[in-house]
């Protein structure tokens, strides 16, 4: 059976996870100084996952290309 095009995962469309596993949560809590070795794993504090938004960079025109375009118009 084939997979429909709408169900395929594209390389660029990988979404950020909104749930961390236990080891990731403990590491994050240690970074925030909210975790010690005496703490119990059950009832662990919630950890907010930072969302990263990637903005597209604006293309900067090179001066040479701009000069070439001006010359072609004349």
GUDREN-345846 format. One record per residue: residue in one letter; x, y, z of N, C-alpha, C in turn. Coordinates in steps of 0.2 Angstrom, whole numbers, padded with zeros to 4 digits, always signed. Each point is the difference from the previous one (the first is absolute). Example, Ala and Ser with C-alpha at 12.3 -4.5 7.8 and 13.67 -1.06 7.14 Angstrom:
BEGIN
a+0066-0028+0039-0004+0006+0000+0004+0006+0000 s-0002+0005-0004+0004+0006+0001-0004+0005+0003 
//
This chain:
BEGIN
x+0004-0006+0000-0004+0006+0000+0005+0006+0000 x-0002+0005-0004+0004+0006+0000-0003+0006+0005 x+0005+0004+0001-0002+0006+0005-0002+0006-0004 x-0006+0003+0002-0002+0006-0003+0005+0006+0001 x+0000+0004-0005+0005+0006+0000-0001+0004+0006 x-0006+0001+0002-0002+0005+0006+0002-0003+0006 x+0002-0007+0001+0002-0003+0006+0007+0000+0001 x+0004+0001-0006+0007+0000+0000+0003+0005+0004 x+0006-0001+0004+0003+0005+0004+0005+0003-0004 x+0000+0007-0001+0006+0003-0003+0005+0002+0005 x+0006+0000-0003+0006+0002+0005-0001+0006+0003 x-0002+0005-0004-0001+0007+0003-0005+0001+0005 x-0005-0004+0000-0006+0001+0004+0000-0004+0007 x+0006-0001+0002+0000-0003+0007-0002+0005+0005 x-0005-0002+0004-0002+0005+0005+0003-0001+0007 x+0001+0005+0004+0003-0001+0006-0005-0004+0005 x+0004-0004+0004-0004-0004+0005-0003+0005+0005 x-0006-0002+0003-0002+0004+0006+0000-0004+0006 x+0003-0006+0000+0001-0004+0006+0007-0003+0000 x+0003+0001+0006+0006-0003+0001+0000-0006+0004 x+0005-0005-0001+0000-0006+0004+0003+0002+0006 x+0001-0005+0005+0002+0001+0007+0007+0002+0000 x+0004-0003-0004+0007+0003+0001+0001+0007-0003 x-0004+0002-0005+0001+0007-0002-0003+0004+0005 x-0006-0002+0003-0003+0005+0005+0005+0001+0006 x+0003-0006+0002+0005+0001+0006+0006+0004-0002 x+0002+0000-0006+0006+0004-0002-0002+0007+0000 x-0006+0001-0003-0002+0007+0000-0001+0003+0007 x-0003-0004+0005-0001+0002+0007+0007+0002+0003 x+0005-0004-0002+0006+0001+0003+0003+0006-0002 x-0001+0002-0007+0002+0006-0002-0003+0006+0003 x-0006-0001+0002-0004+0006+0003+0001+0000+0008 x+0004-0005+0002+0002-0001+0008-0007-0001+0003 x-0004-0004-0002-0006-0002+0003+0000-0008+0001 x+0006-0003-0001+0000-0007+0001+0006-0002+0004 x-0001-0004+0005+0006-0003+0004+0000-0007+0000 x+0005-0004+0002+0000-0007+0000-0005-0003+0005 x-0002+0004+0005-0004-0003+0005-0008+0000-0002 x-0001+0004-0006-0007+0000-0002-0003-0007-0003 x-0006-0001+0001-0003-0006-0003-0002+0001-0007 x+0000-0005-0004-0001+0001-0007-0008+0001-0001 x-0004-0004+0004-0007+0001+0000-0002+0007+0003 x-0005+0003-0004-0002+0006+0002+0005+0006-0002 x+0003-0001-0005+0005+0004-0003-0003+0007-0002 x+0003+0005+0001-0002+0007-0002-0001+0000-0008 x-0005+0004-0002-0001+0001-0008+0006+0004-0002 x+0001-0001-0007+0006+0004-0003-0003+0003-0006 x+0001+0006-0001-0003+0003-0006+0005-0001-0006 x-0002-0002-0006+0004-0001-0006+0001+0007-0004 x+0006+0002+0000+0000+0007-0004-0001-0002-0008 x-0004+0004-0003-0002+0000-0007+0005+0004-0004 x+0003-0003-0005+0005+0004-0004-0004+0001-0006 x+0000+0007-0002-0003+0001-0007+0006+0003-0004 x+0000-0004-0006+0006+0002-0005-0003+0005-0004 x+0003+0006-0001-0002+0005-0004+0005+0000-0007 x-0003+0001-0005+0004+0000-0006+0004+0006-0001 x+0006-0001-0002+0005+0006-0001-0002+0004-0006 x+0000+0006+0000-0001+0004-0006+0007+0000-0004 x-0001-0001-0007+0005+0000-0004+0003+0007-0001 x+0006+0000+0000+0004+0007-0001+0003+0000-0007 x-0003+0005-0003+0003+0000-0007+0007+0003+0000 x+0004-0003-0004+0007+0002-0001+0000+0006-0004 x+0005+0004+0001+0001+0007-0003+0001-0002-0008 x+0004-0005-0001+0002-0002-0007-0006-0001-0004 x-0005-0004+0003-0006-0002-0004-0004+0006-0001 x-0001+0004+0005-0004+0006-0001+0003+0005-0005 x+0007+0000-0001+0003+0004-0005-0001-0003-0007 x+0000-0006+0000-0001-0004-0007-0007+0001-0002 x-0005+0000+0004-0007+0001-0002-0001+0007-0002 x+0003+0005+0003+0000+0007-0002+0002+0001-0007 x+0006-0003-0001+0003+0000-0007-0004-0003-0005 x-0003-0005+0001-0005-0004-0005-0006+0005-0002 x-0002+0003+0005-0006+0005-0001+0002+0005-0005 x+0006+0003+0000+0002+0006-0004+0001-0002-0007 
//
